[in-house]
Each structure stands twice: as C-alpha cells, then as structure tokens.
Amino acid sequence: MVSSSSFFLLLLVVGITCTQNRSLFVNGDIVLIQKTCKTTKFYDLCISSLQSDSTSSEADTKGLAIIMAKVAVANATNTNTYLSSNLLVKNTNDNLKKALKQCADKYSAAGMALQNSVQDLTSELYDYAYMHVMAAADYANACHNGFKRYPRLVYPPEIAAREEGLKRICDVVMGIIDALAN
C-alpha cells in the first residue's frame, strides 16, 4: 500500500512534469491541425480555434472543417443576438433601427448558410459547403453595405469588428474545404 506522503510526492512530480510539458494540454492532433491550418489565410486563428475544441483530438481534416464551420455558426448567431438586443434599446433614430434590423437579418441568414455548410461537409458535398460559407461571409458584408444607404449613420466599430471576425473565420473554413477538395 502506498503511503500518503509517497502518493503526494507522485502527484507533485506528475504536476511539475505536466506544467513543464505544455504539449500534454494541447487538444487534438497538433500535427494534423498545423498541417490543416497552413492551408488557410489565418493560421493563428485556425490553430487557436481548433485547439480549443476538445473534439479536434478525434477529427480528420473533414472533421476539422466541420469544427471551424460550427465556430462560424456560433459567431454569426452571437452577432445576430447582439444586433437584435441593440434593437430593444430605445433609439430615437429610425434609420439606425432599420440598419440594425437589416444587419440582424443578414447575420441570421449567415448562420443558416453556415449550418447548411456543416450538413454539406458531413455529406462530403464540398462545392456546396464552400458556396454556403462564401454566402455567409457576403451576408456580413451586406450588413456593412446596408449602413451606406443611410448617409448620416456611422458604421459602429463593434459591428465592423464582428464583420471582420466572421469573414476571417469563413476564410479559414474555405481554406480547409479547398484542401479537402484537392
């Protein structure tokens, strides 16, 4: 039987070893993730997104594309929620309300397109998946363009940052799909 001091010593050694060897905490097959992310425009975004998902450890390249598409769905849904909640705030500017409503609708459509891309990836319909991801990125751009219809409205920096974020995530997904299709 192991004494409590020996057990404590064992835990201490394992703890020190684990903290010195951070690769033990990396989720996923780091070699496959790195190889896959090298095919994308935004390597660091790809790496951080895939490593933060515990399912990446069991995923092949198609699975990594699905994980990234789900990250994009979450981003679009979150932005839609953000925009919708801003509609509830009392704004006296009717044009701002209209622009925010149009943007919320665009991000809702982006989320649906990205959900379709997940289904397409699952069915290995890579051309359709790519098309849906491209459409989602374009919906984010359409939000920006919608603000241009109202000359006195300034495109809010928070929405601009969200737009850029979704476009980058979509670029990562499209890069992985390109690698799958070849």
Protein Blocks (a to p, Z undefined) as FASTA:
>chain_A
ZZfklmmmmmmmmmmmmmmmmmlmpgcjfklmmmmmmmpmblmlmmmmmmmpmklmmpcf
klmmmmmmmmmmmmmmmmmmmmmmmmmpccfblklmmmmmmmmmmmmmmmmmmmmmmmmm
mnopaklmmmmmmmmmmmmmmmmmmmmmmmkbccdfklmmmmmmmmmmmmmmmmmmmmmm
ZZ
